[in-house]
Amino acid sequence: MKKLFAFISALLVVSTLIAQSGEPGFESYWHNGFIVKSNDGNFNMKFGGRIMTDFAWFSYDNELEDLFGGTKSGVEFRRGRFFNSGTVYKNLNYKIQLDFTSGTAVFKDVYIGIKGIPLLGNLRVGHFKEPLRLEVMTSSKYMTFIERAPGVSFVPERNVGLMAFNHTKNKKMTWALGVFRRSDKQGNDKVSNDELNITGRISTVAYMNTEKKQVVHLGVAMSHREPGDGTYAIKSKPASHLAPTFVNTHTIEGTDHENVFSVEAAVVSGPFSLQGEFIDSDVNAMNESIGKLDHFNFYSYYVYASYFLTGESRKYKNTAGAFSRVSPKKNFGEGPGAWEVALRYSKTDLTDKVIEGGEMSEITLGLNWYLNPVSRIML
């Protein structure tokens, strides 16, 4: 860990010296992160990170107390990440993002990419997000609620893989298709054997009016997964990472394959936003009670609405088919910052036939105070 921090510090020092050495063609500046780039556009580097701390207070009814044994309130560093990303000779890009909340470095996004490939677009190899679900494709820095809705657990967010992706010339449609293998927290594939996971996503902007800050987003994604160890499991917590697991299929032995399908939609009209997703997992696994492969179905969905009391709007990034940073009209200190209220309903059903994973319904009320483009307080 000490060596890693020393390396990161050295990168920052070297990049600063390059920008200030008087060598022609380089400049450095701050834009939601520290950036060094060449004037000819061939090279650039960006350094940044995030620190997210969660405080949670729980109150359960008697039934939940009996089930989960008096879970206590608590506090944790939810995310503590550092990243360096950049471009080399215009067409090569990279990103190294590590999380340190577990006490050791955990891989998040660690990849190399090629841009501008004729007839294909972009190619990426390494450890990164599988293209499934709008909430997952939207960074945790820009989520409306403290935690994503429960359906995120149906497929691992990140794995080691190879992915091709692109967008249309008018930037109204994106597509991504990748082949992935299950990996550990350091991005190593040591457990998946002959596992093959194919995940693809298509999103489109059905309507956009930039002047009125209006957008209608639609998307669909699918993943075919063949677990190399013949197991599959889904589990989910309520809307707090510090809470216990409420629903859990536990390990489904003898899994041959599963198909995961999701649909997504979002509407933004000025300060108002409406978003929802449905995800379904069809699992083909051995049913010991009948002695042959059987079909199990699990699903989860959510819908939420949000509204900016101070008049801002959620920002949509066409080329990613996802949402990005909110910038207050006036940062706190010069004004009130940005204030957003949100309400979400979600349901997850992990029970089918002999699998009794449970059902969970949630109502989540959120309040966001954006102090500036890089800081906010969430309730």
Backbone hydrogen bonds, N-H to C=O, Kabsch-Sander energy under -0.5 kcal/mol:
donor,donor_aa,acceptor,acceptor_aa,energy
5,F,1,M,-2.4
6,A,2,K,-2.2
7,F,3,K,-2.2
8,I,4,L,-2.5
9,S,5,F,-2.5
10,A,6,A,-2.2
11,L,7,F,-2.2
12,L,8,I,-2.0
13,V,9,S,-2.3
14,V,10,A,-2.9
15,S,11,L,-2.6
16,T,12,L,-1.9
17,L,13,V,-2.5
18,I,14,V,-2.5
19,A,15,S,-2.0
20,Q,16,T,-1.6
21,S,17,L,-0.9
21,S,18,I,-0.6
26,F,23,E,-0.9
27,E,37,K,-2.4
29,Y,35,I,-2.2
31,H,29,Y,-0.5
31,H,33,G,-2.7
34,F,47,F,-1.8
35,I,29,Y,-2.8
35,I,33,G,-0.5
36,V,45,M,-2.6
37,K,27,E,-2.5
38,S,43,F,-2.7
39,N,25,G,-3.5
41,G,38,S,-1.5
44,N,87,T,-1.7
45,M,36,V,-3.1
46,K,85,S,-3.1
47,F,34,F,-2.6
48,G,83,F,-2.1
50,R,81,R,-1.8
52,M,79,R,-3.1
54,D,76,E,-3.0
56,A,74,G,-2.9
65,E,61,D,-2.2
66,D,62,N,-2.1
67,L,63,E,-1.8
68,F,64,L,-2.8
69,G,65,E,-1.5
70,G,65,E,-0.7
74,G,56,A,-1.8
76,E,54,D,-2.1
78,R,52,M,-1.7
78,R,76,E,-1.0
79,R,52,M,-1.6
81,R,50,R,-2.6
82,F,98,L,-2.0
83,F,48,G,-2.8
84,N,96,I,-2.0
85,S,46,K,-2.2
86,G,94,Y,-1.9
87,T,44,N,-2.0
88,V,92,L,-3.4
89,Y,42,N,-0.6
90,K,42,N,-2.0
91,N,89,Y,-3.1
92,L,88,V,-1.6
93,N,113,G,-2.3
94,Y,86,G,-2.0
95,K,111,Y,-1.9
96,I,84,N,-2.4
97,Q,109,D,-2.6
98,L,82,F,-2.3
99,D,106,V,-2.4
100,F,80,G,-2.7
102,S,104,T,-0.5
103,G,100,F,-1.6
106,V,99,D,-2.3
107,F,185,K,-2.8
108,K,97,Q,-2.2
110,V,108,K,-0.8
110,V,127,H,-2.8
111,Y,95,K,-2.1
112,I,125,V,-2.3
113,G,93,N,-3.3
114,I,123,L,-2.7
115,K,91,N,-3.3
117,I,121,G,-3.2
120,L,117,I,-1.5
121,G,117,I,-2.7
122,N,120,L,-0.8
122,N,165,F,-1.9
123,L,114,I,-2.4
124,R,163,M,-2.6
125,V,112,I,-2.4
126,G,161,G,-2.0
127,H,110,V,-3.0
128,F,126,G,-0.6
128,F,159,N,-1.9
130,E,157,E,-2.4
132,L,130,E,-2.2
137,M,133,R,-2.1
138,T,134,L,-1.5
139,S,137,M,-0.5
142,Y,139,S,-1.9
143,M,140,S,-0.5
152,V,149,A,-1.6
153,S,150,P,-1.9
154,F,151,G,-1.7
155,V,152,V,-0.8
159,N,128,F,-2.0
160,V,181,R,-1.4
161,G,126,G,-2.8
162,L,179,V,-2.2
163,M,124,R,-2.7
164,A,177,L,-2.7
165,F,122,N,-2.0
166,N,175,W,-2.1
168,T,173,M,-2.4
171,K,168,T,-1.8
174,T,203,S,-2.5
175,W,166,N,-2.4
176,A,201,R,-2.0
177,L,164,A,-2.7
178,G,199,T,-2.8
179,V,162,L,-2.5
180,F,197,N,-3.3
181,R,160,V,-2.8
184,D,188,N,-2.2
187,G,184,D,-2.0
190,K,188,N,-1.0
195,E,192,S,-2.3
196,L,226,E,-1.1
197,N,180,F,-1.7
198,I,224,H,-2.7
199,T,178,G,-2.2
199,T,197,N,-0.5
200,G,222,M,-2.6
201,R,176,A,-2.5
202,I,220,V,-2.7
203,S,174,T,-2.2
204,T,218,L,-2.9
205,V,172,K,-3.1
206,A,204,T,-0.9
206,A,216,V,-1.9
207,Y,216,V,-1.1
209,N,214,Q,-2.7
213,K,209,N,-0.6
214,Q,209,N,-2.5
215,V,268,V,-2.3
216,V,207,Y,-2.6
217,H,266,A,-3.2
218,L,204,T,-2.3
219,G,264,E,-2.2
220,V,202,I,-2.5
221,A,262,S,-2.5
222,M,200,G,-2.3
223,S,260,V,-2.7
224,H,198,I,-2.7
225,R,223,S,-0.5
225,R,258,E,-2.9
226,E,196,L,-1.8
230,G,227,P,-1.2
232,Y,252,I,-0.7
236,S,247,V,-2.5
240,S,238,P,-2.2
243,A,240,S,-1.1
246,F,236,S,-1.8
247,V,236,S,-1.7
248,N,357,G,-2.1
249,T,234,I,-2.9
252,I,232,Y,-3.1
253,E,251,T,-0.9
254,G,230,G,-0.7
255,T,230,G,-2.6
255,T,252,I,-0.6
256,D,284,N,-2.9
257,H,284,N,-1.3
258,E,225,R,-2.4
259,N,282,D,-2.4
260,V,223,S,-3.1
261,F,280,D,-2.8
262,S,221,A,-2.6
263,V,278,F,-2.2
264,E,219,G,-2.5
265,A,276,G,-2.3
266,A,217,H,-2.3
267,V,274,L,-3.2
268,V,215,V,-2.8
269,S,272,F,-2.7
270,G,213,K,-2.5
272,F,269,S,-1.9
273,S,306,S,-2.4
274,L,267,V,-2.8
275,Q,304,Y,-2.7
276,G,265,A,-2.6
277,E,302,Y,-1.7
278,F,263,V,-2.2
279,I,300,S,-3.0
280,D,261,F,-3.0
281,S,298,F,-3.2
282,D,259,N,-2.8
282,D,280,D,-0.5
283,V,281,S,-0.6
283,V,296,F,-3.2
284,N,257,H,-2.9
285,A,283,V,-0.7
285,A,294,D,-2.0
286,M,254,G,-1.0
287,N,292,K,-2.6
288,E,286,M,-0.8
290,I,287,N,-1.4
291,G,287,N,-1.7
292,K,287,N,-1.0
294,D,285,A,-3.6
296,F,283,V,-3.0
298,F,281,S,-2.2
299,Y,349,D,-1.8
300,S,279,I,-2.3
301,Y,347,K,-2.4
302,Y,277,E,-2.0
303,V,345,Y,-2.2
304,Y,275,Q,-3.1
305,A,343,L,-2.2
306,S,273,S,-2.5
307,Y,341,V,-2.6
308,F,271,P,-1.5
309,L,307,Y,-0.7
309,L,339,W,-2.2
310,T,339,W,-1.0
311,G,308,F,-1.1
317,K,322,A,-3.0
318,N,316,Y,-0.7
320,A,317,K,-1.2
321,G,317,K,-1.5
322,A,317,K,-1.3
324,S,315,K,-3.0
332,F,371,L,-3.5
333,G,335,G,-1.4
334,E,331,N,-1.9
335,G,331,N,-1.7
337,G,330,K,-1.4
338,A,370,Y,-2.3
340,E,368,N,-2.5
341,V,307,Y,-2.5
342,A,366,G,-2.4
343,L,305,A,-2.5
344,R,364,T,-2.9
345,Y,303,V,-2.5
346,S,362,E,-2.1
347,K,301,Y,-2.4
348,T,360,M,-2.7
349,D,299,Y,-2.8
350,L,348,T,-0.5
350,L,358,G,-2.9
352,D,355,I,-2.6
355,I,352,D,-2.3
356,E,354,V,-0.7
357,G,350,L,-1.7
357,G,355,I,-0.7
360,M,348,T,-2.6
362,E,346,S,-2.8
364,T,344,R,-3.0
366,G,342,A,-3.0
368,N,340,E,-3.1
369,W,377,I,-2.8
370,Y,338,A,-3.1
370,Y,368,N,-0.6
371,L,369,W,-0.8
371,L,375,S,-1.2
372,N,375,S,-1.4
375,S,372,N,-1.1
377,I,369,W,-2.3
379,L,367,L,-2.4
